[in-house]
Amino acid sequence: MTARILVVDDIPANVKLLEARLVAEYYDVLTAEDGYAALAICDKTSVDLILLDIMMPGIDGFQVCERLKANPKTAHIPVVMVTALDQPSDRVRGLKAGADDFLTKPVNDLQLMSRVKSLVRLKNVSDELRLRAETAHTVGLQDLNRADRPDEPGNILLVDARGSSQERLSRALKPIAEITSMPDPQAALFEAAENNFDLVIVNANFEDYDPLRLCSQLRSLERTRYIPILLITEQGQDEMVVRALDLGVTDYIMRPVDPNELVARSLTQVRRKHCNDRLRMSVKQTIEMAVTDGLTGLHNRRYLDNHMKLLIDRATARGRSLSVCITDIDRFKSVNDQYGHDAGDEVLREFAHRIRSTVRGADLACRYGGEEFVVVMPDTPPEVAAAIAERLRSIVEGQPFRLPNSDKTLSITASLGISTLNPGGDTPEALLKRADTALYQAKNNGRNRVVAAAA
């Protein structure tokens, strides 16, 4: 996994040392001698990670980090502060400024590379989500700036074997989240899978259980794969930290735990989770827009074209029946001409609603275009398809369509054509063509009727 990393330090020897370590791992490295140069580079160049010194002339690392996080263009770049400062208050200040982690000089190679790999991986996922969400943002579905700075309270699961530390950690976290505390890791795994948590904190204080086993299981389950994990470990457990980050643990904190640092790290993870949740929802909405007809809410022709072949291939492989019904609203043009397109749109929406009320759960209903609709019916022989089509025809004819903002109603009818999959197989085009020919025959025979295509 390659990435472009910016190293910021006013001491050339420090820059050269970090640059050499990163280049040896095939990273693309940029360097800056002060905060202003770093901000200029980030404004003009795409950067995946910043290793940022704190004590620099002109503008210190805290201020650089704050400016980066305040700028929507650079807010998503992970920042690791590399510093000789080792006081908890310094770490808390950096976390509040938006830093993702700290490395203390002289930098441990193992911690450096494991943290770089972990943060680059997280940024790649976030970048992919943001790229896909841009489409939804363009059409006004999502305010991405709001998604980057959510402020809802969190829901945290604390997994801790000891009651005393459970109580102490819960008390520290209470101002920012609802806390669920559990001593049993396996019970906690089920709890995480069944409920919506924004963060799982795993305290590595179990006597007869490997806490990384729980972290691995959380990452392997679909329901818990994207929940941030914060690991609490003893000082000096570098190997556990490295393995944890490789497994997908999002962050870690060393004992003795400073309550302010715990809150700052937890709040960062909760906010990131809320942000990514919104981005995933935006992506989901974008996908739905791509395959859904905006007027009727049914699937659109694009979805039909892609999905129908899968249904046909499955039916052919299993030797099952499959039928298709094309239905067209009779004399729909006269509705638009006489009552306007608003009335026509309302008729289309109501027609789609009646299709939904008629078809079965396994059937695929789509708007084919204009006033034409297609229903694909898996495991459905011709006689059953004819009965379903007749029921739809009767429902359309049986109750008048009410015009919007009016007491006036319209009597609407529909013509329907049916075709069934040939035992030897069919293409979607051939199956739809036969159903369309049957529909054309229904129109020619007087409309408001169902016609099945010849076998």
VEXDREN-2710 file (C-alpha; in Angstrom, 1 decimal):
% VEXDREN-2710
k/r/px/py/pz
1/MET/0.0/0.0/0.0
2/THR/1.8/3.2/-1.2
3/ALA/0.9/6.7/-0.1
4/ARG/2.3/10.3/-0.3
5/ILE/3.5/11.4/3.2
6/LEU/4.5/14.9/4.2
7/VAL/7.2/15.2/6.8
8/VAL/7.3/18.6/8.6
9/ASP/10.2/19.5/10.9
10/ASP/12.5/22.5/11.2
11/ILE/15.6/20.3/12.0
12/PRO/17.0/18.9/8.7
13/ALA/18.5/15.8/10.4
14/ASN/15.0/14.7/11.7
15/VAL/13.5/15.2/8.3
16/LYS/16.2/13.1/6.6
17/LEU/15.9/10.3/9.2
18/LEU/12.1/10.0/8.8
19/GLU/12.4/10.4/5.0
20/ALA/14.9/7.6/4.8
21/ARG/12.7/5.2/6.8
22/LEU/9.6/5.9/4.7
23/VAL/11.3/5.8/1.4
24/ALA/12.7/2.4/2.4
25/GLU/9.1/1.2/2.6
26/TYR/8.3/2.7/-0.8
27/TYR/6.3/5.7/0.3
28/ASP/6.4/8.9/-1.7
29/VAL/7.8/11.5/0.7
30/LEU/7.4/15.3/0.6
31/THR/9.2/17.5/3.2
32/ALA/8.6/21.0/4.7
33/GLU/10.8/23.0/7.0
34/ASP/8.1/24.9/8.8
35/GLY/4.3/25.1/9.3
36/TYR/3.7/27.7/6.6
37/ALA/5.5/25.6/4.0
38/ALA/3.4/22.5/5.1
39/LEU/0.1/24.4/4.7
40/ALA/1.2/25.6/1.2
41/ILE/2.1/22.1/0.1
42/CYS/-1.2/20.7/1.4
43/ASP/-3.1/23.4/-0.4
44/LYS/-1.6/22.5/-3.8
45/THR/-0.8/18.8/-3.5
46/SER/-2.7/15.7/-2.6
47/VAL/-1.3/14.3/0.7
48/ASP/-2.3/11.0/2.4
49/LEU/-0.6/11.5/5.8
50/ILE/1.3/14.2/7.7
51/LEU/4.1/13.6/10.2
52/LEU/4.2/16.9/12.0
53/ASP/6.7/18.3/14.5
54/ILE/5.2/20.5/17.2
55/MET/8.0/22.9/18.3
56/MET/8.7/25.0/15.1
57/PRO/9.4/28.7/14.6
58/GLY/6.7/31.0/13.2
59/ILE/3.7/28.7/13.7
60/ASP/3.8/25.6/15.9
61/GLY/2.4/22.1/15.1
62/PHE/-0.8/22.7/17.1
63/GLN/-1.7/25.7/15.0
64/VAL/-0.8/23.9/11.8
65/CYS/-3.1/21.0/12.7
66/GLU/-5.9/23.3/13.6
67/ARG/-5.7/25.1/10.3
68/LEU/-5.6/21.8/8.4
69/LYS/-8.6/20.5/10.2
70/ALA/-10.5/23.8/9.7
71/ASN/-10.1/23.6/5.9
72/PRO/-12.5/21.3/4.2
73/LYS/-9.9/20.6/1.5
74/THR/-7.4/19.2/4.0
75/ALA/-9.6/18.2/7.0
76/HIS/-9.5/14.5/6.1
77/ILE/-5.7/14.1/6.0
78/PRO/-4.5/12.1/9.1
79/VAL/-2.0/14.0/11.2
80/VAL/0.6/12.3/13.4
81/MET/2.5/14.6/15.7
82/VAL/6.1/13.7/16.1
83/THR/7.5/15.4/19.2
84/ALA/9.8/15.4/22.2
85/LEU/6.9/16.6/24.3
86/ASP/5.6/13.7/26.4
87/GLN/3.1/15.2/28.8
88/PRO/-0.5/14.1/28.8
89/SER/-1.6/17.7/28.5
90/ASP/0.4/18.1/25.3
91/ARG/-1.3/15.0/23.8
92/VAL/-4.7/16.2/24.8
93/ARG/-4.1/19.6/23.2
94/GLY/-2.9/17.9/20.0
95/LEU/-6.0/15.6/19.9
96/LYS/-8.3/18.5/20.4
97/ALA/-6.5/20.3/17.5
98/GLY/-7.3/17.3/15.4
99/ALA/-4.2/15.1/15.5
100/ASP/-4.8/11.4/15.0
101/ASP/-1.8/10.2/17.0
102/PHE/1.6/11.0/18.6
103/LEU/5.0/9.5/18.2
104/THR/7.7/10.5/20.7
105/LYS/11.2/11.3/19.6
106/PRO/13.4/9.2/19.1
107/VAL/10.7/7.5/16.9
108/ASN/10.4/3.7/17.3
109/ASP/10.5/2.2/13.8
110/LEU/8.0/-0.5/14.5
111/GLN/5.4/2.0/15.9
112/LEU/6.1/4.4/13.1
113/MET/5.5/2.0/10.2
114/SER/2.5/0.3/11.9
115/ARG/0.8/3.6/12.6
116/VAL/1.5/4.9/9.1
117/LYS/0.0/1.8/7.5
118/SER/-3.0/1.9/9.7
119/LEU/-3.8/5.6/9.1
120/VAL/-3.2/5.3/5.4
121/ARG/-5.6/2.4/5.2
122/LEU/-8.3/4.3/7.1
123/LYS/-7.8/7.3/4.9
124/ASN/-8.2/5.2/1.7
125/VAL/-11.5/3.9/2.9
126/SER/-12.7/7.4/3.9
127/ASP/-11.5/8.8/0.5
128/GLU/-13.4/6.2/-1.4
129/LEU/-16.6/7.0/0.6
130/ARG/-16.2/10.7/0.0
131/LEU/-15.5/10.2/-3.7
132/ARG/-18.7/8.2/-4.1
133/ALA/-20.7/10.6/-1.9
134/GLU/-19.8/13.6/-4.0
135/THR/-22.4/12.6/-6.5
136/ALA/-25.1/12.8/-3.8
137/HIS/-23.7/16.1/-2.7
138/THR/-23.9/17.4/-6.3
139/VAL/-27.6/16.7/-6.4
140/GLY/-28.2/18.1/-2.9
141/LEU/-28.8/14.9/-1.0
142/GLN/-26.0/15.4/1.5
143/ASP/-24.2/18.3/3.1
144/LEU/-20.7/17.0/3.3
145/ASN/-19.4/19.8/5.5
146/ARG/-22.0/18.9/8.0
147/ALA/-21.1/15.2/7.7
148/ASP/-17.5/16.1/8.6
149/ARG/-18.4/17.7/11.9
150/PRO/-21.2/15.8/13.4
151/ASP/-21.9/16.6/17.1
152/GLU/-24.4/13.9/18.2
153/PRO/-23.6/12.1/21.5
154/GLY/-21.9/8.7/21.0
155/ASN/-22.8/5.2/22.1
156/ILE/-19.7/3.4/23.5
157/LEU/-19.3/-0.3/24.4
158/LEU/-16.6/-0.7/27.1
159/VAL/-15.1/-4.2/27.4
160/ASP/-13.2/-4.4/30.7
161/ALA/-12.6/-7.4/33.0
162/ARG/-12.3/-5.3/36.2
163/GLY/-15.2/-3.5/37.9
164/SER/-13.0/-0.8/39.3
165/SER/-11.5/0.3/35.9
166/GLN/-15.0/-0.1/34.3
167/GLU/-16.3/2.4/36.8
168/ARG/-13.4/4.8/36.4
169/LEU/-13.4/4.8/32.6
170/SER/-17.2/5.0/32.4
171/ARG/-17.2/8.1/34.7
172/ALA/-14.6/9.8/32.4
173/LEU/-16.6/9.0/29.3
174/LYS/-20.1/9.8/30.6
175/PRO/-20.1/13.5/29.4
176/ILE/-19.6/12.5/25.7
177/ALA/-21.5/9.2/25.3
178/GLU/-23.9/6.6/26.6
179/ILE/-21.7/3.8/28.1
180/THR/-22.4/0.1/28.1
181/SER/-19.9/-1.8/30.2
182/MET/-19.3/-5.6/29.9
183/PRO/-16.6/-7.9/31.5
184/ASP/-17.2/-10.9/29.1
185/PRO/-15.6/-10.5/25.7
186/GLN/-17.8/-13.0/23.9
187/ALA/-20.9/-11.5/25.4
188/ALA/-19.6/-8.1/24.3
189/LEU/-19.2/-9.4/20.7
190/PHE/-22.8/-10.4/20.5
191/GLU/-23.8/-7.0/22.1
192/ALA/-21.8/-5.1/19.5
193/ALA/-23.4/-7.1/16.7
194/GLU/-27.0/-6.6/18.0
195/ASN/-26.8/-2.8/18.8
196/ASN/-25.5/0.3/17.1
197/PHE/-22.3/1.4/18.8
198/ASP/-20.0/4.3/17.7
199/LEU/-16.9/2.9/19.5
200/VAL/-15.7/-0.2/21.2
201/ILE/-13.1/0.3/23.9
202/VAL/-11.2/-3.0/24.7
203/ASN/-9.2/-2.9/27.9
204/ALA/-6.4/-5.5/27.7
205/ASN/-6.6/-6.6/31.3
206/PHE/-8.0/-10.1/30.9
207/GLU/-6.2/-12.9/32.7
208/ASP/-7.1/-15.8/30.5
209/TYR/-8.2/-14.2/27.2
210/ASP/-6.4/-12.6/24.3
211/PRO/-8.0/-9.1/23.8
212/LEU/-6.8/-9.2/20.1
213/ARG/-9.1/-12.1/19.6
214/LEU/-12.1/-9.9/20.3
215/CYS/-10.6/-7.2/18.0
216/SER/-10.2/-9.7/15.2
217/GLN/-13.8/-11.0/15.6
218/LEU/-15.2/-7.5/15.6
219/ARG/-13.4/-6.8/12.3
220/SER/-14.6/-10.1/10.7
221/LEU/-18.3/-9.6/11.4
222/GLU/-20.3/-7.6/8.8
223/ARG/-22.3/-5.8/11.5
224/THR/-19.3/-4.6/13.4
225/ARG/-16.7/-4.2/10.7
226/TYR/-16.8/-0.4/10.6
227/ILE/-17.0/0.3/14.4
228/PRO/-13.8/2.0/15.6
229/ILE/-11.9/0.1/18.2
230/LEU/-9.8/1.8/20.9
231/LEU/-7.4/-0.6/22.7
232/ILE/-6.0/0.2/26.2
233/THR/-2.7/-1.5/26.9
234/GLU/0.3/-1.4/29.3
235/GLN/3.4/0.7/28.6
236/GLY/5.9/-1.3/26.7
237/GLN/3.5/-3.6/24.9
238/ASP/4.7/-2.5/21.5
239/GLU/4.2/-5.8/19.8
240/MET/0.6/-6.0/20.9
241/VAL/0.0/-2.4/19.6
242/VAL/1.6/-3.3/16.2
243/ARG/-0.5/-6.5/15.9
244/ALA/-3.6/-4.6/16.9
245/LEU/-3.2/-1.9/14.3
246/ASP/-2.5/-4.7/11.6
247/LEU/-5.8/-6.3/12.7
248/GLY/-7.7/-3.0/12.1
249/VAL/-7.8/-1.5/15.6
250/THR/-8.3/2.2/15.1
251/ASP/-6.5/3.7/18.0
252/TYR/-4.8/2.8/21.3
253/ILE/-3.9/4.4/24.6
254/MET/-1.3/3.4/27.2
255/ARG/-1.8/3.0/31.0
256/PRO/-2.0/4.8/33.3
257/VAL/-5.0/6.3/31.4
258/ASP/-5.3/10.0/31.5
259/PRO/-9.1/10.7/31.5
260/ASN/-8.7/13.8/29.4
261/GLU/-6.7/11.9/26.7
262/LEU/-9.3/9.1/26.8
263/VAL/-12.1/11.5/26.2
264/ALA/-10.3/13.3/23.4
265/ARG/-9.4/10.1/21.6
266/SER/-12.9/8.6/22.1
267/LEU/-14.5/11.8/20.8
268/THR/-12.3/11.8/17.7
269/GLN/-13.3/8.2/16.9
270/VAL/-17.0/8.8/17.6
271/ARG/-17.0/11.8/15.3
272/ARG/-15.2/9.9/12.6
273/LYS/-17.7/7.1/12.9
274/HIS/-20.7/9.5/12.5
275/CYS/-19.0/11.1/9.5
276/ASN/-18.4/7.8/7.8
277/ASP/-21.9/6.6/8.6
278/ARG/-23.3/9.7/6.8
279/LEU/-21.0/9.2/3.9
280/ARG/-22.1/5.5/3.6
281/MET/-25.7/6.6/3.7
282/SER/-25.0/9.2/1.0
283/VAL/-23.4/6.4/-1.1
284/LYS/-26.4/4.2/-0.5
285/GLN/-28.8/7.0/-1.6
286/THR/-26.7/7.6/-4.7
287/ILE/-26.9/4.0/-5.7
288/GLU/-30.6/4.0/-5.1
289/MET/-30.9/7.1/-7.3
290/ALA/-29.0/5.3/-10.0
291/VAL/-31.4/2.4/-10.1
292/THR/-34.7/3.9/-9.0
293/ASP/-37.3/5.9/-11.0
294/GLY/-37.6/9.2/-9.2
295/LEU/-41.3/9.7/-10.0
296/THR/-42.8/6.3/-9.1
297/GLY/-40.2/4.8/-6.7
298/LEU/-40.0/1.6/-8.8
299/HIS/-36.7/0.3/-10.2
300/ASN/-35.8/2.0/-13.5
301/ARG/-34.8/0.6/-16.8
302/ARG/-31.1/0.6/-16.0
303/TYR/-31.8/-1.8/-13.1
304/LEU/-34.0/-3.9/-15.2
305/ASP/-31.4/-4.2/-18.0
306/ASN/-28.7/-5.3/-15.5
307/HIS/-30.8/-7.6/-13.3
308/MET/-33.1/-9.3/-15.8
309/LYS/-30.2/-11.3/-17.3
310/LEU/-29.3/-12.6/-13.8
311/LEU/-32.8/-13.7/-13.2
312/ILE/-33.0/-15.5/-16.6
313/ASP/-29.6/-17.2/-16.1
314/ARG/-30.7/-18.4/-12.7
315/ALA/-34.1/-19.7/-14.0
316/THR/-32.4/-21.5/-16.9
317/ALA/-29.7/-23.1/-14.7
318/ARG/-32.4/-24.4/-12.3
319/GLY/-34.9/-25.4/-15.0
320/ARG/-37.5/-23.0/-13.5
321/SER/-40.2/-20.9/-15.2
322/LEU/-39.9/-17.2/-15.6
323/SER/-42.5/-14.8/-17.0
324/VAL/-42.5/-11.2/-18.0
325/CYS/-45.4/-8.8/-18.2
326/ILE/-45.3/-5.4/-20.0
327/THR/-48.2/-3.1/-19.2
328/ASP/-49.1/0.2/-20.8
329/ILE/-51.6/2.8/-19.6
330/ASP/-54.3/3.2/-22.2
331/ARG/-54.7/6.6/-23.9
332/PHE/-52.2/8.2/-21.4
333/LYS/-51.4/11.1/-23.8
334/SER/-54.9/12.4/-23.5
335/VAL/-54.5/12.7/-19.7
336/ASN/-51.5/14.9/-20.1
337/ASP/-53.1/16.9/-22.9
338/GLN/-56.4/17.5/-21.1
339/TYR/-55.4/17.8/-17.5
340/GLY/-51.7/18.7/-17.6
341/HIS/-48.5/16.9/-16.7
342/ASP/-49.0/17.2/-13.0
343/ALA/-52.2/15.1/-13.4
344/GLY/-50.2/12.7/-15.6
345/ASP/-47.5/12.3/-13.0
346/GLU/-50.1/11.6/-10.3
347/VAL/-51.6/8.9/-12.5
348/LEU/-48.2/7.3/-13.0
349/ARG/-47.5/7.4/-9.2
350/GLU/-50.9/5.8/-8.4
351/PHE/-50.4/3.2/-11.2
352/ALA/-47.1/2.2/-9.7
353/HIS/-48.7/1.9/-6.3
354/ARG/-51.3/-0.5/-7.7
355/ILE/-48.6/-2.5/-9.3
356/ARG/-46.8/-2.8/-6.0
357/SER/-50.1/-4.0/-4.3
358/THR/-50.5/-6.7/-7.0
359/VAL/-47.1/-8.2/-7.5
360/ARG/-45.5/-10.7/-5.1
361/GLY/-42.4/-10.1/-3.0
362/ALA/-40.1/-12.0/-5.4
363/ASP/-41.3/-10.2/-8.5
364/LEU/-39.4/-7.3/-10.0
365/ALA/-41.4/-4.3/-10.9
366/CYS/-39.8/-1.5/-13.0
367/ARG/-40.8/1.6/-14.9
368/TYR/-39.7/0.8/-18.4
369/GLY/-40.2/4.4/-19.7
370/GLY/-43.1/6.8/-20.2
371/GLU/-46.3/5.0/-19.3
372/GLU/-44.9/1.5/-19.8
373/PHE/-44.1/-0.8/-16.8
374/VAL/-42.4/-4.2/-16.7
375/VAL/-43.0/-6.9/-14.1
376/VAL/-40.5/-9.9/-14.1
377/MET/-42.0/-12.9/-12.3
378/PRO/-39.5/-15.6/-11.3
379/ASP/-40.7/-19.2/-10.8
380/THR/-44.0/-18.3/-12.6
381/PRO/-45.5/-20.4/-15.4
382/PRO/-47.7/-18.8/-18.1
383/GLU/-51.1/-19.5/-16.5
384/VAL/-50.0/-18.0/-13.1
385/ALA/-48.5/-14.9/-14.9
386/ALA/-51.8/-14.5/-16.7
387/ALA/-53.7/-14.6/-13.4
388/ILE/-51.4/-11.9/-11.9
389/ALA/-51.7/-9.7/-15.0
390/GLU/-55.5/-10.0/-15.0
391/ARG/-55.6/-9.1/-11.3
392/LEU/-53.5/-6.0/-12.1
393/ARG/-55.8/-5.1/-15.0
394/SER/-58.8/-5.4/-12.8
395/ILE/-57.3/-3.3/-10.0
396/VAL/-56.5/-0.5/-12.4
397/GLU/-59.9/-0.5/-14.0
398/GLY/-61.9/-1.1/-10.8
399/GLN/-61.2/2.2/-8.9
400/PRO/-61.0/5.7/-10.5
401/PHE/-57.8/7.7/-10.3
402/ARG/-58.1/10.9/-8.3
403/LEU/-56.5/14.1/-9.7
404/PRO/-54.3/16.2/-7.4
405/ASN/-55.9/19.1/-5.6
406/SER/-59.2/18.3/-7.1
407/ASP/-62.3/16.2/-6.5
408/LYS/-62.3/15.1/-10.1
409/THR/-61.5/11.4/-10.9
410/LEU/-60.4/9.6/-14.1
411/SER/-61.3/6.2/-15.3
412/ILE/-58.0/4.6/-16.3
413/THR/-57.4/1.2/-18.0
414/ALA/-54.3/-0.7/-19.0
415/SER/-53.2/-3.2/-21.6
416/LEU/-50.9/-6.0/-20.7
417/GLY/-48.7/-8.4/-22.7
418/ILE/-47.1/-11.6/-21.3
419/SER/-44.2/-13.8/-22.4
420/THR/-42.6/-16.8/-20.7
421/LEU/-39.0/-18.1/-20.8
422/ASN/-38.3/-20.7/-23.4
423/PRO/-37.0/-24.0/-21.8
424/GLY/-33.9/-23.8/-23.8
425/GLY/-33.1/-20.3/-22.6
426/ASP/-33.7/-16.8/-23.8
427/THR/-32.1/-13.4/-24.0
428/PRO/-33.7/-10.5/-22.1
429/GLU/-34.2/-8.8/-25.4
430/ALA/-36.1/-11.7/-27.0
431/LEU/-38.3/-12.2/-23.9
432/LEU/-39.2/-8.5/-23.7
433/LYS/-39.8/-8.4/-27.5
434/ARG/-42.3/-11.2/-27.3
435/ALA/-44.1/-9.5/-24.3
436/ASP/-44.1/-6.2/-26.2
437/THR/-45.6/-7.9/-29.3
438/ALA/-48.3/-9.3/-27.1
439/LEU/-48.9/-5.8/-25.6
440/TYR/-49.2/-4.4/-29.1
441/GLN/-51.8/-7.1/-29.9
442/ALA/-53.8/-6.2/-26.8
443/LYS/-53.8/-2.6/-27.9
444/ASN/-55.0/-3.6/-31.4
445/ASN/-57.7/-5.8/-29.9
446/GLY/-59.4/-3.0/-28.1
447/ARG/-57.2/-2.2/-25.1
448/ASN/-57.9/-3.0/-21.4
449/ARG/-57.0/-6.7/-21.8
450/VAL/-54.3/-9.3/-21.2
451/VAL/-52.7/-11.1/-24.1
452/ALA/-50.1/-13.9/-23.8
453/ALA/-47.4/-14.3/-26.4
454/ALA/-47.4/-17.4/-28.5
455/ALA/-45.1/-20.1/-27.2
END
